[in-house]
Amino acid sequence: MEKRAIELPSLTDEDLAGLMPANMAYPGLSRLFGHLAPNYVKYIATAMDSYTWFRYVESESKSFILKSLATRALYTMLKRGERAHICAGNENGSIHGPRAVGLTSRGVNYKAINEDGIGIFEQGDSLTLVGCDGVGDCLVGEVASFVILDLFDRFPEKSLHACMTDSCRVLTELAKDLAKEIPEFITFPNEISQAAVTALRIQGNECQVAQVGDVILYTYRDGHLNMLDPHGDWLNLRQLSDLFANEKYLSQRHIINNAIGRNYDSDWEPWKFDLMPGDILVLASDGLETLHPKTVLELVSSSSGMEQKLTEMYQEVLRANLSWQTPGSPIYTKPDNISMIIYQHPS
């Protein structure tokens, strides 16, 4: 298993100063907004006056400081170290194994933090693929992604259901410990950390699926693309195209009713489906939905190998994110963190 870093586009303080009036340029802005696209920075600079901008930067700075305090304390409690089979906890990188490849990235034009995470775990003839998407309404969603993947890494013998249940217990205890370490966090009204997750366990021709939240699964077989939605329904390309033309669906697609964390609903069961030779699986956070399913089909159906497919899909997501809020960009291009794992079933 090989783990590689991903280089990300990033604006410096000097870049940002050149995109906005002098009275809106402050030291350290790249820590808060270096992940944004230049065209979006220009949009912000024209949409706000200097006072509104000052208050916005003040608010973002407070949030940044609060999150930084929490993550440092939590990762110390977790004794976080390097993991070869996972990429999570505000990491931006890729994992390359003999049977599957994946990457996770903060992307551009969305957040300075990558709350997603991926894991690729091989144990004998069993392959487990896990994609996580930290919930943005929480304080530090990236911590939940790390906790979930770390448990899958350390306890490969456990069932998918057990790993997710154990993750909830760890996250609940961490929230209590954080309030002891930094007492002011007792006042935080939301969950400290939670994440959506989909896990696949492949053994022989059988694929077991455990899904909590909206981490999506695309399957490609014999020229046809289908997606497993958060309700457990398989949608074909025609159905997906209809949804991507529906503004109500697009505005609500990131609302989830279950996640790994304090308010987790354990009333669900993993289920299985059979794989055929040549089947391709794409496990992804909802950041992949910045691409229309027809684009996903074109990329997945190409003759490229798994690594090339992964690179091409990621570059297409970045292009879509950079074009957000430019004239003619479709509504579904709204940026997000992006994580993907690609697997092709052997012939």
DRENVEX-698572 format. One record per residue (C-alpha): x, y, z; residue number from 0. Coordinates in Angstrom, 3 decimals. Layout:
N
((X,Y,Z),NUM)
...
//
This chain:
347
((0.000,0.000,0.000),0)
((1.451,3.377,-1.002),1)
((0.333,6.737,0.341),2)
((1.048,9.962,-1.544),3)
((0.441,13.645,-0.801),4)
((-1.714,15.778,-3.109),5)
((-0.603,19.262,-4.145),6)
((-3.516,21.702,-3.933),7)
((-4.062,25.091,-5.571),8)
((-3.684,27.739,-2.879),9)
((-3.664,31.541,-2.814),10)
((-0.946,33.342,-0.819),11)
((-1.431,36.559,1.172),12)
((0.132,38.392,-1.770),13)
((-2.272,36.745,-4.236),14)
((-5.251,37.775,-2.135),15)
((-3.961,41.343,-1.730),16)
((-3.828,41.632,-5.503),17)
((-7.476,40.561,-5.856),18)
((-9.099,43.048,-3.468),19)
((-8.874,46.693,-2.384),20)
((-5.953,47.587,-0.094),21)
((-8.258,48.334,2.860),22)
((-9.584,44.724,2.724),23)
((-6.197,42.981,2.750),24)
((-5.077,41.758,6.185),25)
((-2.099,39.618,7.259),26)
((-2.851,35.900,7.364),27)
((-5.859,35.911,5.031),28)
((-4.428,32.905,3.188),29)
((-4.967,30.813,6.348),30)
((-8.678,31.502,6.034),31)
((-9.270,31.938,2.304),32)
((-6.274,30.461,0.466),33)
((-8.484,27.601,-0.724),34)
((-10.799,29.896,-2.683),35)
((-10.712,30.405,-6.448),36)
((-9.514,33.838,-7.656),37)
((-12.832,34.578,-9.372),38)
((-14.722,33.928,-6.117),39)
((-12.363,36.185,-4.146),40)
((-13.068,38.949,-6.664),41)
((-16.794,38.323,-6.244),42)
((-16.499,38.645,-2.444),43)
((-14.444,41.830,-2.777),44)
((-17.153,43.488,-4.862),45)
((-20.117,42.106,-2.865),46)
((-18.950,43.450,0.528),47)
((-17.928,46.876,1.775),48)
((-14.873,47.191,4.018),49)
((-16.891,47.038,7.269),50)
((-18.878,43.932,6.243),51)
((-15.640,42.290,5.126),52)
((-13.956,43.115,8.443),53)
((-16.799,41.498,10.381),54)
((-16.750,38.447,8.091),55)
((-12.984,37.978,8.558),56)
((-13.422,38.426,12.320),57)
((-16.108,35.714,12.407),58)
((-14.054,33.309,10.259),59)
((-10.967,33.921,12.424),60)
((-12.849,33.067,15.611),61)
((-14.158,29.873,14.026),62)
((-10.665,28.964,12.793),63)
((-9.149,29.475,16.246),64)
((-11.925,27.468,17.942),65)
((-11.552,24.565,15.520),66)
((-7.761,24.592,15.816),67)
((-7.918,24.423,19.624),68)
((-10.370,21.512,19.453),69)
((-8.477,19.463,16.859),70)
((-5.124,19.830,18.632),71)
((-6.628,18.665,21.915),72)
((-8.591,15.792,20.356),73)
((-5.706,14.404,18.306),74)
((-3.494,14.485,21.393),75)
((-6.118,12.421,23.228),76)
((-6.276,9.986,20.304),77)
((-2.458,9.689,20.168),78)
((-2.796,10.232,16.462),79)
((0.048,8.908,14.335),80)
((0.729,8.102,10.710),81)
((-1.503,5.406,9.176),82)
((-0.572,3.716,5.912),83)
((-4.072,2.519,5.020),84)
((-6.071,5.653,5.795),85)
((-6.012,9.280,4.734),86)
((-8.085,11.429,7.109),87)
((-8.003,14.156,9.728),88)
((-7.493,17.098,7.362),89)
((-5.072,15.140,5.188),90)
((-5.016,15.632,1.434),91)
((-3.612,12.580,-0.262),92)
((-4.058,9.353,-2.181),93)
((-3.748,5.657,-1.362),94)
((-2.632,3.153,-3.991),95)
((-3.164,-0.541,-3.401),96)
((-3.036,-3.529,-5.726),97)
((-6.833,-3.914,-5.729),98)
((-8.162,-0.375,-5.231),99)
((-7.033,3.254,-5.390),100)
((-8.438,6.345,-3.715),101)
((-7.882,9.974,-2.805),102)
((-9.262,12.625,-0.495),103)
((-8.905,16.380,-0.915),104)
((-10.297,19.618,0.486),105)
((-10.741,20.642,-3.154),106)
((-10.993,24.316,-4.036),107)
((-13.570,27.028,-3.439),108)
((-15.252,25.339,-0.450),109)
((-13.429,24.891,2.875),110)
((-9.887,25.311,4.125),111)
((-10.330,22.012,6.017),112)
((-10.760,18.565,4.497),113)
((-13.417,16.856,6.621),114)
((-13.470,13.759,4.375),115)
((-11.400,10.613,4.703),116)
((-10.792,7.278,2.983),117)
((-9.491,3.869,3.964),118)
((-8.414,0.827,1.928),119)
((-7.904,-2.312,4.008),120)
((-6.794,-5.715,2.727),121)
((-6.911,-8.804,4.906),122)
((-6.350,-12.087,3.080),123)
((-9.009,-12.416,0.388),124)
((-11.158,-9.699,2.022),125)
((-11.043,-6.071,0.889),126)
((-12.722,-3.303,2.888),127)
((-13.255,0.155,1.376),128)
((-14.469,3.022,3.559),129)
((-15.415,6.581,2.622),130)
((-16.218,9.230,5.251),131)
((-17.624,12.748,5.033),132)
((-17.382,14.837,8.194),133)
((-20.605,16.729,8.876),134)
((-20.110,20.455,8.324),135)
((-22.505,21.601,11.049),136)
((-20.231,20.089,13.676),137)
((-17.175,21.707,15.215),138)
((-14.562,19.356,13.717),139)
((-16.081,16.846,11.310),140)
((-12.632,15.698,10.191),141)
((-12.030,14.148,13.632),142)
((-15.011,11.805,13.174),143)
((-13.652,10.704,9.789),144)
((-10.296,9.927,11.404),145)
((-11.842,8.045,14.354),146)
((-13.999,5.846,12.095),147)
((-11.158,4.956,9.742),148)
((-8.705,4.395,12.577),149)
((-11.060,1.818,14.128),150)
((-11.467,0.015,10.795),151)
((-7.664,-0.033,10.522),152)
((-7.013,-1.349,14.042),153)
((-9.841,-3.898,14.178),154)
((-10.120,-5.537,10.732),155)
((-11.846,-8.569,12.234),156)
((-14.862,-6.553,13.397),157)
((-18.080,-6.306,11.396),158)
((-18.933,-3.107,9.549),159)
((-21.786,-2.477,11.970),160)
((-19.560,-2.988,15.016),161)
((-16.894,-0.567,13.748),162)
((-19.507,2.145,13.268),163)
((-21.083,1.540,16.692),164)
((-17.663,1.631,18.358),165)
((-16.883,4.889,16.532),166)
((-19.934,6.502,18.140),167)
((-18.743,5.456,21.579),168)
((-15.267,6.891,20.988),169)
((-16.654,10.183,19.667),170)
((-19.028,10.555,22.618),171)
((-16.172,10.007,25.079),172)
((-13.940,12.440,23.181),173)
((-16.565,15.168,23.482),174)
((-16.665,14.632,27.259),175)
((-12.862,14.621,27.486),176)
((-12.623,17.818,25.439),177)
((-14.953,19.594,27.868),178)
((-12.664,18.493,30.732),179)
((-9.512,19.591,28.911),180)
((-10.984,22.929,27.761),181)
((-14.039,23.610,30.008),182)
((-15.419,26.289,27.680),183)
((-16.384,23.565,25.196),184)
((-19.148,22.412,27.554),185)
((-21.200,25.294,26.121),186)
((-20.942,24.036,22.519),187)
((-24.585,23.220,21.597),188)
((-23.977,21.016,18.549),189)
((-22.124,17.742,18.287),190)
((-18.361,18.092,18.489),191)
((-17.812,15.692,15.607),192)
((-19.828,13.348,13.407),193)
((-19.545,11.922,9.910),194)
((-21.474,10.179,7.184),195)
((-19.875,6.908,6.109),196)
((-20.300,4.136,3.568),197)
((-18.241,0.954,3.922),198)
((-17.890,-1.931,1.480),199)
((-16.508,-5.365,2.316),200)
((-15.679,-7.419,-0.769),201)
((-15.048,-11.137,-0.478),202)
((-15.130,-13.315,-3.570),203)
((-18.028,-12.131,-5.719),204)
((-19.984,-10.720,-2.786),205)
((-20.026,-7.065,-1.740),206)
((-21.444,-6.118,1.644),207)
((-22.643,-2.518,2.017),208)
((-23.030,-0.481,5.208),209)
((-24.296,3.062,4.630),210)
((-24.968,5.772,7.216),211)
((-25.557,9.165,5.644),212)
((-24.874,10.330,2.114),213)
((-21.504,8.913,1.046),214)
((-22.474,7.637,-2.390),215)
((-21.750,4.475,-4.343),216)
((-21.705,4.314,-8.120),217)
((-21.636,0.955,-9.911),218)
((-20.706,0.523,-13.560),219)
((-21.603,-2.679,-15.407),220)
((-21.946,-3.398,-19.141),221)
((-22.149,0.273,-20.085),222)
((-24.727,1.170,-17.404),223)
((-24.195,3.469,-14.414),224)
((-26.266,3.225,-11.233),225)
((-26.021,5.071,-7.927),226)
((-27.012,3.980,-4.437),227)
((-28.775,6.920,-2.819),228)
((-28.931,7.584,0.969),229)
((-32.332,5.857,1.139),230)
((-30.879,2.558,-0.098),231)
((-32.404,2.817,-3.581),232)
((-30.517,2.140,-6.811),233)
((-31.010,4.938,-9.350),234)
((-30.184,4.553,-13.041),235)
((-28.753,7.241,-15.301),236)
((-32.160,8.468,-16.484),237)
((-33.416,8.841,-12.908),238)
((-30.204,10.596,-11.875),239)
((-30.405,12.998,-14.808),240)
((-33.966,13.898,-13.801),241)
((-32.808,14.590,-10.239),242)
((-29.922,16.768,-11.414),243)
((-32.450,18.896,-13.282),244)
((-34.566,19.281,-10.130),245)
((-33.572,22.357,-8.100),246)
((-35.514,21.147,-5.051),247)
((-33.497,17.915,-4.999),248)
((-30.227,19.786,-5.493),249)
((-30.984,22.157,-2.616),250)
((-31.787,19.275,-0.236),251)
((-29.403,16.546,-1.347),252)
((-26.846,17.228,1.423),253)
((-29.399,16.988,4.242),254)
((-28.808,13.690,6.072),255)
((-30.925,12.001,8.728),256)
((-28.241,9.763,10.243),257)
((-24.519,10.019,10.928),258)
((-21.870,8.457,13.127),259)
((-21.837,10.484,16.337),260)
((-23.812,11.196,19.495),261)
((-27.240,11.075,17.811),262)
((-26.501,7.985,15.713),263)
((-29.474,5.753,14.863),264)
((-28.224,2.146,14.905),265)
((-31.494,0.714,13.541),266)
((-30.147,-0.474,10.182),267)
((-28.556,-3.585,8.747),268)
((-25.778,-4.089,6.185),269)
((-26.889,-5.745,2.968),270)
((-25.170,-7.521,0.088),271)
((-25.108,-7.653,-3.688),272)
((-23.239,-9.817,-6.181),273)
((-20.367,-8.577,-8.303),274)
((-19.697,-9.593,-11.898),275)
((-16.283,-9.703,-13.623),276)
((-15.315,-6.224,-14.819),277)
((-17.737,-4.350,-12.523),278)
((-16.403,-0.973,-11.400),279)
((-17.322,0.548,-8.045),280)
((-16.830,4.226,-7.223),281)
((-17.250,5.031,-3.534),282)
((-17.313,8.806,-3.031),283)
((-18.278,11.654,-0.763),284)
((-21.000,13.904,-2.116),285)
((-18.303,16.207,-3.482),286)
((-18.415,13.982,-6.565),287)
((-21.924,15.283,-7.179),288)
((-20.363,18.483,-8.494),289)
((-20.180,16.393,-11.672),290)
((-23.260,15.403,-13.636),291)
((-23.764,11.595,-13.646),292)
((-23.300,11.604,-17.441),293)
((-19.790,12.981,-16.903),294)
((-19.117,10.297,-14.289),295)
((-20.266,7.654,-16.784),296)
((-17.916,9.005,-19.480),297)
((-14.948,8.934,-17.128),298)
((-15.667,5.531,-15.579),299)
((-16.324,3.855,-18.929),300)
((-13.012,4.973,-20.467),301)
((-10.339,2.381,-21.256),302)
((-7.974,3.950,-18.694),303)
((-6.719,2.016,-15.688),304)
((-7.957,2.662,-12.169),305)
((-5.291,5.242,-11.286),306)
((-5.877,7.185,-14.488),307)
((-9.649,7.124,-13.943),308)
((-9.130,8.454,-10.418),309)
((-6.872,11.280,-11.623),310)
((-9.188,12.261,-14.480),311)
((-12.251,12.299,-12.239),312)
((-10.494,14.383,-9.598),313)
((-9.224,16.918,-12.148),314)
((-12.746,17.220,-13.569),315)
((-14.109,17.912,-10.070),316)
((-11.499,20.637,-9.531),317)
((-12.387,22.241,-12.877),318)
((-16.073,22.213,-11.953),319)
((-15.359,23.721,-8.529),320)
((-13.200,26.484,-9.973),321)
((-16.011,27.462,-12.343),322)
((-18.564,27.791,-9.534),323)
((-20.497,31.071,-9.614),324)
((-19.163,31.993,-13.027),325)
((-21.658,32.723,-15.828),326)
((-23.246,29.544,-17.147),327)
((-22.043,27.210,-14.379),328)
((-24.831,24.766,-13.432),329)
((-26.283,24.740,-9.936),330)
((-24.901,21.275,-9.137),331)
((-21.287,22.519,-9.377),332)
((-21.382,23.858,-5.806),333)
((-17.974,22.867,-4.353),334)
((-17.321,20.440,-1.520),335)
((-14.511,18.320,-0.128),336)
((-14.000,15.374,-2.461),337)
((-13.048,11.762,-1.722),338)
((-13.158,8.793,-4.083),339)
((-12.170,5.128,-4.103),340)
((-12.214,3.123,-7.350),341)
((-12.312,-0.674,-7.489),342)
((-12.616,-2.967,-10.509),343)
((-13.717,-6.540,-9.932),344)
((-11.293,-9.000,-11.542),345)
((-12.294,-11.138,-14.522),346)
//
